[in-house]
């Protein structure tokens, strides 16, 4: 099976789960979902507690642990403790009364601030540096996002295109995704934003990009399954709020961080490229000039 073919017994706990997720029977998939939805808890749960949260037997937990390549549950738990799943949790609070003096808006401000903190505080600095170095030096950088993830991918495209050449959306207007993927080669980097309510076939697209040899920077929330197995770097973005709409401020803050660090990595070359862009903008008179009213 494809999941088993990609299984790496030396990979991290989360990566191992994503690699075999599609092959898991129902009971073991419940265990996998329980871990993926709360990976930090895996470091403290006992096997019985995990079974209870998943609604399965202890035997089912033992089977998936063995399937993942661990000798026993304690080995899996020790692996979980190594993961970069630290950071402030997103506290769920009761909605404030919209009629209260400023209460409704204060609640939104607080929730948004918590989402940014929860997203950025759990980052692996080493992973950020590796991803930034790849974005700065890749022959080509392509971006991809669907539905609400599209504007985030477009934002990142605009930021990086001011610092270095050959940056563009993977899927141009009038193109199919296949046309964009076919143009990829080894060492290219594709930045994919895949927040929840993704289109059908999302994982298949990520897999196809990986098959071209391109390196993948994947931004996703914890609901994503399987696709992280094909990404070079995966960053977890919190999107859940106490309101009816998901929040994207955490993902936007992360993309801004990557852009800032990429500019610092590119250094003089990035400044030279930006200077050329700004000079041509002036020649083409593209941007409105804001003048001091005084």
N, C-alpha and C positions, 0 to 999 in steps of 0.2 A: 504494500500500500504506500501511497505517496508520503503520508505522515511518518510512517516507519522508516522510509528511505532517507528522510532528512533528520532522523533522530540522532542527536549528539549526546551520548551519555556523560560527556564532560561539561555540558552547558549548564547554565543556571537553572534553578527550579522553574521559573516562569517560562524561559525559552523552551525547556523540555516539554512543558505542558502544551504550549502552543504548537510544537512540532507534531505531537501525536493526537491533538484534540479531535481532529476529524475521525479518528479511528476508534475512539473510546465508546464502549457500551454505555447505556443510559445511566446506570448507577455511578460508574467512574466519572462520567461527564459531570454529574452533580458535585462530586468531590472537586473536580477541576474548577468548576465555576465558583465554588465556595472559596477556594484558594485565590483565584484570580480577582475576585471581588474584594478580598481583604488580605492581600499578601503579607502585610505586616503582622497580622494575627497568627499566621502560620508559625511564626517564630516562638509563640508561647502556647499554642494549643497542644493538647495531648492527642493521641490518635482517636481516643474515644470522644473527645470534645469536637474534633473535626468531623467525625462520623455523625455526631448529633446535629451539628449545624447543617450538614449536607443531607440529613435524613436518610442515611444508609447504614449498613452494618460495618463493624470493625474489619470484617473480612474484605469488604469492598475497598476500604482505605488501604489495606495491605496489598491488594492486587494492583492498585494504581501506583503505589510507591515502587513496587517491583517493576512494573511496566516502564516507569520513568528511569529505571536504572540504579535505584538506591538499594543498598543492602537491607535497610530497615527504616522505620519511620523517623528515628532519631537522626539518621544521616540526612534525610530530607529536611528536617527541622533545622539542623545546623546550617544547611545550605541557605535556607530562608533567612537566617540571621545575617548572612553576608550581603543580602540584597540592599540596594539603596532605596528602601521604602520607608525612610524616615521623613519627618516634616509634620507640620501642624495639620491635624485632621480638619476637614470642613465640617464645622459644627452645624447641625440642623436646628434651627430655632423656630419657634412659633411665629407666624406672620404677625406683624404689628398692625394695629388698627389704623387703616388709612385715614381715619378721621382725627387721629391724634395729631397734636401740633408737630409737624415735621416727621412723625414717626415712621410713616410709610417710606419716605425717601431715605431716612437715616438707616432703616433696615436694609435697603438695597445697597447703600454705600458700604455698610459693614460686611454684607455678604460678598460683594465684589472684592473687597480688600482681602477677605479670607480666602477666596478662590485664587487670587494672585499669589498669596503666601503659600497656600497648599501646593500649588503647581511648581513654584520656583524653589521652595525649600527642600523638595525631595529630589532635586536634580543631582546627578553624578557629575561633579566638576570635570573628572577625567573624560567622561563621555562627551560633555559639551566641547571640551578642547579638541577632541578627536574629530567631532562632526564639523566644527568651525574650520579646522585645518583642511579638511576634505573639501568643504564648500569653497574655500579661498583658492585652492590649487587644482581643482578638477578641470579637465579639458572643457567640459560643458556642465552647466547647472540647469536642471529643469525642475519645474514645480508643478504640483498637481493637487487639486482639491475639487470636491463635488458638493453641490447644494450649498449649505451654509459654510462649509469648509473652503469654498472657492474664493471668497473674498480675502480670507486669511492667506491663502497661497498667492493670490495676486498682490497683496501687500508685501509679502516677502520678496516676490519677483522684483517689484519696483525698488525696494531697498537695495538688494544685491546688484541689480543692473546698473546702479549708479557708481558701483565700486570696481566692477570687473566686467570684461566682455563675455559674450556667449552665455547669457542668462535669459531664459524664456520659459513660458508655460509649456508643459509637455504636450498638451492638447490645444492646438490653435483653432480659431474659429473656422468651421467648415471641414476640420479634420476629424478622423476617428482616433481613438486612443492608440490603436494598433500602429498607425502611421508614426505617432510620436515615439512609441516604444522601439520600433524598428530602427530608428536613427541613433539609439543609444549604443555605447560601447563600454569596454572595461575602463574603470577609473572615473567615469562620469558619475555625477551625484544627482539624485532625484530627491527633492524635499516634498514629502507627501503629507498633507493634512487630512486626517481621516477621523473626524469626530462623529459622534453617534448619529444614527439615521443615515447611514451610508447607503449607496446604491447596491443592488444585487450584483455580485461578481467583483466586489472590491478586492477581496483576497486574491482572486485569480489575476487581477491586474498587477497587484504587488508582486505576486509570484513571477509573472511574465517579465517584469522589470528586473527582478533579481536574476532571472535566467539569461539576461543580456550581459551580465557581469557588472552592471552599474551598482554603485553603493547607494543605499537608501537611508534617508533620515525621515523617520516616521513619527508624527505627532498624533496621538490618539488618546481617547479616554479608556477606562478600564473595561468597557463593554466589548472591545474588539477582541476577537479570537482568531487564531491561526496566523494572520498576517504578520505579527511581530517576529515569527520564526524566519521570515524572509528579509527582514530589515537588518541593516548594519547597526543602526542606532535607533532605539525607540524611547520616546519621551512621553511620560504620562501627564495628561492635561486634565485637570478637574473641570467639569462643566455643570455638575448638578447644583441646583439652587432650590430654595423654598418657594420659588415662583413658577409660573407655567412655562417659562422659556428658559432654555439652557443659556449659560453665560460663556462667552468666549474671551473674557479679559485675561484669563490665565494663559491661554494659547497665544494670544496677541503679545502678552508680556514676554513669553518665551521666545517668540519669533524676533521681537525687538532685541532681546538679549543676544541671540545668535547673530543678528545683523551688526550690532555694536561690536561684538567680539571679532566678527569677520573683518570689519573695517580696521580694527587694531592689528589684526594678523596681516592684512594686506599692506599696511603701512604706507610707504611712499608711493608704491604702485597704485594703491587704491585712491590716494589723493590725486595722483596724476590723471587717472581715469575720470574722477569726478570733476576735475578742473576742465578736462576736455568736454565733458557733458555740459557743464555750466556755460562754457564759452559758446558752444553751439546753440544753446538755449537763447542766449542773448542775441546771437546773429539772426535766429529765426523769430525772435520776439514772441516766445511761446508763453511766458508767464507774466501775469499782471504784477506790476511793481507797486508795492504798498508805500505810500508816501506819508511822511510825518505831517499831520494836519496843521501843526504850528508853523 
